[in-house]
Amino acid sequence: MLDEYKTIKYKSESIYKDRSSKFIGIILPIENIEVVKKHLQEIKKEYYDATHHCYAYILGINKEVQFDTDAGEPVGSAGKPILNTLLSYEITNTLAVVIRYYGGTKLGIPGLINAYKTATQLAIENNEIITKYIFDQLLVFIPYDKQQLFYNLQKKYNIEYEVKASDNSGQEIEVKIRQSLKEEVKEEFEGLGFNVRG
């Protein structure tokens, strides 16, 4: 089961110039389409005087959602190079916007492709690519006399947990565990006689 993916850590920018055209690359981490729309509104407002606002984004652990737009540039000269650059870094949950200020000299299709790709690449290189994990929760009742067994498993699987309730016999603990390890950990808990839900 795939429960990890690569993405960027924070917002970063780049500047690339070619024959007096200026390209500003901006890359941001995103979680959903609403966040994409919010960032695009903010960027278009900040760079209201730009000639073009071309962008691409990828969403989902398996990169299920992919979108790109040339935003007035010749077809395939802006959005696709931006998207292909994101794909080449194997990152997801990422929005890349490249803003162009036209400098008076036409760059041609190859020049545009190179400029949009390079501005995106530079913005990624000014960032940090991180691995994120998908987690699930389990509720586990731990009798006080078996707490050490729980702590042994907690170390073994690097489990994060929070005590939700306690009484005279033990504690109910919410366990945060990587999705790919959930069934294995659940079986170990049950094998030790713990009551497990989730």
N, C-alpha and C positions, 0 to 999 in steps of 0.2 A: 504494500500500500504506500503510495506516494504521500508523504506528509511534510515535505520540505520544499522550499523554493528560494530562488535568488531574487533580490530586489535591491534598490538603492536605499541608503540610510537617511538622506536629507535632501533638501533643495540645493541645486548647484547651477552655476551658469558658465557660459563661455562666450568669447567674442572671436569671430573669424571674419577676415576682410579679404575680398577679391575684387580687384579692379574698381575700387571706390564704392562697391556695395558692401554693406555691413550686415553681418548675420549674428544675432544674439541667440545662443542656445540656452534653453532653460529645461531642467529635468527635475521632476518631483515625484515622490512616492504617493501612490493613490490606493484607495480601498474599494471604490465604487464609482459609478457614472456620475452621481451627484457631486462628488468631490472633483471630478474632471471638469464638470460644468462651472463650478465655483472658481477653480483655478483659471480656466479660460477667460471667464468674465473679468477677473482681476488683472490678468496679463493684458488683455485687449484694452482695458481701461488705462493701465499704466503706459502701454506703448500704442496709444490711440493714433499716433501720427505715422506709424510704420506702414510700409507698402503692402506687406503680407504677414499673416500669422499662420504658418503651416504647422501641423502637429500630427502626432500619432500616439496611441496608447495601447497597452496590453494589460489585460486583467485576468486573474484566475490562476490557480496553482498549475493547471495544464495549459495556460495561455489561451483559454477558451474564447476570450473576447479580444479581437484585434481590430483596430480602426486607424485609418490614416486619411488625411485630406491635403490636397495641393493648394487649397485656398486661393485660387486665381492664378497660380503658376501653371506652366504647361503640364499636361497630364503625365503623371509618373515621375516628375522631376523633383518633387519636394517630399510629399507624404510618404511615398514608398521608401526612399532612401533613409528617412527618419525611422520608419518602422523596421526596416531591415537591419539598421544599426542596433536597435534595441534587441532584436532577435539574435544578432550575432554575439551579444554579451550574455545571452540566455537569461535575461531578467524579465520579471513580470511585475504587475501592480505598479506600473511606471507610466508617467505622462512625459512626453518630450515635445516642447514647443520651440520652433525656430522662427524668430522675427527677422524680417528683412527690411532694410532701408536701402532702396534702390539708389545706385550711385551714378546713373546716367549711361552706363555701358552695359550692353546685353552680354550675358555670360554664355548663352547657348545651353542646350539641354545637358551636355556633359559637365559643363561648368556649374550649373545649378545642382545637379546630382551630387557633385563633389562638395559643394559648399554646404548643402543641407546635411549631408552625411558627416562632414568634418565638424560642423558646429555641434551636432549631437554627440559625436565621439568625444570631443573636448569636454563637453558638459559632464559626460559619464566619467571621464578620467579625473575630473575635479571632484568626484564624489567617492563614496565607498560602497562596494557591493557586499551585501550581507546575506546570510542564509537565515530564513525564518522558518519556523515549524508550526504545524497545525496541532493543537492540543485538544484533548477531551477531558471531561471530568468524571470522577467516580466518587460516590459517597461511601465511606468505609467506617464501620463501627469497630473501634479498637478497645478491647478490654484492657484495663490498667495492667493486668498481669502479663499482657502480650505486647506492651509498648516497645520493648527492645527489638522484637521481631519486625515490627513496623519500621523502626529506625534503620534496621539492617537493609530492608527493601528500599527505603527512601534513599539511602546512600548508593545502593546497587543501580537504581534506575534514575538517579538524580531527580527525584520527585519533589515538586513544589506542593505545599499543602497549607490548609487553613482549618483551624478547629472551628466547627460550626455549632456544636452543642456538647455538653458533658453532664454526666450524672454520677451516682455513686459507683457504677460498675465500669465506666469507661468514657471515651470521647467519640463523637461523630466528626469525622474529618473529611473535608473535600480535597480530593487529590487531583492535581493537574498533571497529566501524563501525555507524552507524544502519542498521537493517534495510532501510529504503527506498532506501539508497544502495549496498547490498551488491553487487548485480550490476554496477552502473556502475563501482564501484571495482575489483572483480575483473577486469573487462574491461580497465581501464587498467593494472593490474598485469601481466596477461598480455600486453598490447600492448607493454610494456616488456621482455618476456622473463623476467619473474619466475615462479618455480614457485609456484603457489597451490593450497592445499587448503582445503576448507570451503565 
